[in-house]
Amino acid sequence: MSHKYKNTKVYISSCTKGKQEVLGLSSLKNQLEKDYFSKIDISNSKVCCEENNLVIELYCPMGLHEVLFHIQQGNWGSHGPHWVNNGLSLLNLYMQEIRELNGTFIDVEELAIQLKDCTIIIKKIGPESVEKQLDTILSVLAENYVHLTRHLTMTPMEIFVPVYEEVETDNAILRLVGPNMIDEKGYYNYWGLYFESDEEALIYDLNNKKIIRGDLNLLDQ
C-alpha cells in the first residue's frame, strides 16, 4: 500500500509562549510505525477548543482480519508479551513522553486506523481516553468480530468508536458527550458501522451483540 506523507506541521498554543511547533513528533511517528506496521500522519485537531490535541492516522497495509490475528498472536501494537499486564499501552507511554518534552498537556483527539478493507475511528471521550483504552477497544473488537461482520459475510467499511445515545427529559435533550458525561465505559456500549451494502449507517450494540438501526450521533457533532 503506497502512502504519501502530508508533512503537516503540528503546533501548540499557550498564553505565555504563543504558538510553538510540537516537539518529539518524529520520534513518535517512528515508534508507532514500528509497533503498528503502519505509515503515520499526525495533525492538529479541528475540534473547537481542542486545537492543541492530536489527530493520529495509521495507514496499515493489512485487512481487519489480519490485524486482529496479529493482535491475538501478540505481535501488533501493545499486545506483545513484554507489555502484557503492565497497565500501560504503547501509545499512552509515548504520549507521556510528548507531554513531558513539551511541558504541557497534549492529548489524542482522534485515532484513525486505515486498513485495506476497513477504517477504525476512535474518538476522545475524556482525558487520555484514546491512548488508555486503545488496547481494550481492539481486544473487544476482536471478541465481537463475528457479529460485526454479519457472521463473517462482510466487513464494515468504517467502524466509529463510540456513538452515543440522546436522553430526552421534560425540558431538553441531553447529549451524553464530554468527560463529565461519559466515562471510559462509554466506549463499550454502541459503535457506528458503515457497510457498502447499506445507504445509512448502522449501530452495533456491544452489550447485546446485535447490529441495529437508529439515529447515529457522533461525538464531534
Secondary structure, DSSP 8 states (H G I E B T S, - for coil): ----------EEEETTTEEEE-TTHHHHHHHHHHHHTSEEEEEE--STT-TTSEEEEEE-SS-HHHHHHHHHHT-SGGGSGGGTTSS--HHHHHHHHHHHHHTS---EEEEEEE-SS-EEEEE--STTHHHHHHHHHHHHHHHTHHHHTTTTT---SEEEE-B--EEE-SS-EEE--STTT--GGGGGSEEEEE-TT-SS-EEEETTTTEEE-----BTT-
